[in-house]
Amino acid sequence: MVTMNSDKQVVVLTNEQMTFLRRALFPPEWLKVSIATAQLVSTDRWSLTMTRTAAEEARSIFTNRLAEVGFDSDYKPTQEGALLEGLIDSFFLDKVE
């Protein structure tokens, strides 16, 4: 889920998504820094603040990773694929402003 805050976007992630991102080797350094600065907002929710452009770039990174490793031989999502699909949804920005 993304909420608007002027030029910045607040992306809310689950504990499972945060654990995955913290352990993942594929995110670029700028995204790792953003992940490292996330704040716990409830017992199972984290918030990341970033620009709209950064949120869109993160979605692109997750989409590319999903295409690489996200499906098994029967085209069903793998465990990593399911997490990536959730992240893509979490970083989605409504075009209505």
Buried (B, 14 or more C-beta within 10 A) or exposed (E): EBEEEEEBBBBBBBEEBBEBBEEBEBBEEEBBEBBEEBEEEEEEBBBBBBEBEBBBBBBEBBBEBBEEEBBEEEEEBEEBBBBBBBBBEBBBBEEEE
